[in-house]
Amino acid sequence: MGDLSKNLSRHEMACDCGCGFDTVDFELVDVLQDCVDYFEAKFNVVIELHIRGGNRCKKHNDLLRELYKSSNKARGAPTAVNSMHIYARAADIKLFAKYEKKQIPPNLVASYFENCGKNLSVGRYSNRTHVDTRTDGGKRWRVG
């Protein structure tokens, strides 16, 4: 049980650097919970939502980008300067069928977000899905 929705807790969205940045866009909370509810109904299973990247303070976002560049892409992350993560409007997620311990394919999750009737931006990665609620939504990208 989460404190933001049935499946999402504030601490899951907190910046990984420990700065305490844990603000959450409630539209994003609703979008994530709707996604979990959809896949629970579709597959008739209990779904676990794993946040692989929630909020990032600007300093941590910049550090990840610099580390990514300086390590020849071995560490850190290719973060955008104005990433929606620094505005508490983005999450990188994985969904799992809880008891089967099987990940819902990220492409299937991305397709859900792209077709759910909301103006969301969606990033497709090989092992996770990015979703954000930017005001000029509808952006799409694929990595890997």
TAKA-V138605 format. One line per field, one symbol per residue. ss: DSSP state (@ for helix, = for strand, . for the rest). psi: psi as a letter, one per 30 degrees, with the letter a starting at -180 (. if undefined). A space follows every 50 residues. Layout:
ss=???
psi=???
This chain:
ss=....=..=.@@@@............@@@@@@@@@@@@@@@@@@...==== ===....@@@@@@@@@@@@@.............@@@@..========... .==..@@@@@@@@@@.....=====...====.......====.
psi=klfeaegkkefffkkffgfgjgkkjfeeeeeeeeeeeefeeefhlkkkkk jfjbkkleeeeeeeeeeeefghgflalikkehkfefghglkklkkkjeff hkkkkeeeeeeeefgfglilkkkjlfglkkklhlfhlgkklkk.
